[in-house]
Amino acid sequence: MDAETVTPVFIRWMHSITDEIADMEKVCFVGIHDRGDQLAKHMAEYLLAKEHISISVYSLKSCAKAEKTTAILVTDLLCTGKTCCHAVNKMLATGAFSHIYLATMTDAYNRRNVPIKADFVGERRFIPEDEKL
């Protein structure tokens, strides 16, 4: 992992997660689609390198196999909230998790269509309606 891939925003975001969750050994990461999967892997690599904590990483498709009861659902961008709500419902339907946190690197808070809020946010950004994501 090189210095360019670990930004100050990412580091603050990771510290907010490890500060909030007392026992990270009981946690797994579940990534949403391609970017969330990649980000979840990057997060696990960071925790292993910096904190010596080993975290299991699953995709949304394979999360039913998780052995941990607490999951952090990872996405790169929380916009309308529809994808995250669908992902949470899918995870709950597996019956594998007693607690699900939502972590997003970027929260486009002004674009929300459903009532969902991330537990861990790297940065909050106002994104004009006419700007494409």
N, C-alpha and C positions, 0 to 999 in steps of 0.2 A: 504494500500500500504506500503510495508516494504522497508527498506533502500537498500536491495539487489537488488530490482527490479528497483530502480531509480539510474542509473549509471551517472557518470559525463558527459559522451557523450550524454546521453538522456537529461539531464538538459540543456546542451549547445544548443542542437538541439531545444528544446522547447523554449529557450530564443531567438534563431534566428528567430523562427516563430512569437512569440509575439512582438518582436522588429520591424519586417518588416511589419506586418499587423496591421494597426492602430485600426480598429474596429473589434475585434474578435467576437463580438456579432452577426455579419452578416455572420459568417463562419460556415460551417459544415465540418465534416471529412467523407471521403468515403474510406473505406478499400478495398484493393484488396485481394480477396480470404481469406483463413484462417488466415495467419499471419498478413496480412495488417489489417484485421478486428480486430484482437486482439490488435494490436499495436494502432490502432485508438481509441479503447475503453480505453486503458491504457493512451493515450495522453489526452483524455477528462477527465478521472479521475484525472490526475495530474493537469490540469488546474483548475478544480473545487476545489481541495484541496489547491493548492498553490496560485492561482490567483482569486479564487471565480468567475470564468467564466464558464458558462454552455454551452457546445457545443453539438450539435446533432451529432450522429454517424449513418452512413448508410453503408450497404454493397453495392457493385457495382450493385447487382441485384435489390436493392430497392432504388437506388439513385434518381429515377424519382420522388419519393414522397417528396424529399427535399423541404423545404420552404425557404431555404437560396439561394442567388444567387451566392455566392462565396464558392467554395469547395476546400478543400485540399485533394488531392488523396494521400493515404498513402500506402506505401509498405515497407516491411522489407529489400528487396534487389533489387536494380536496376542493372541488368546485361546486357543482350542484348538490352533491351528496348522494345522488341516486346509486352510483356504483358502490359506495361504501355501505349504504343501507342494505343493498342486495347481498354484499359480502358478509355482513354481520348476520343477516337472516340465514344465509347458507351455513355459516359456522355454528349458529345456535341449533340448526336442524340436525347437525351431527351428534349433538349431545355430549361432545368431547370437552367442552370448556365451561368452567364456572364463572370465569371473568374474561371479558374482552376489552382491551384498551385500543384506541385508535391513534395512530401516529402518522402525521403527514409532514413532509418536508416543506410544502408550500400550501397555505390556506388562502384561497381566493374567496374570502368571507362574504363579499358582496354578491356573489353568484349563487348562493345557496337557495335551493328549491324545497328541500326537506329539512326538518328539524334535527340536525345531527351536528355534533361539535367534537373536534379532535381533542384527545387528552394531552397529546404532545405535539407541539407545532414548532417547526424550524423557523419559519417566517410567515407573517400575515401580510398579504398584499391586496390592495384594491386594484382590481383589473377592470378597466372600462368595458362596458357591454359590447362595444364595437371591436374590441381587440380579440383576435383569434387566439385560442390556446393550443 
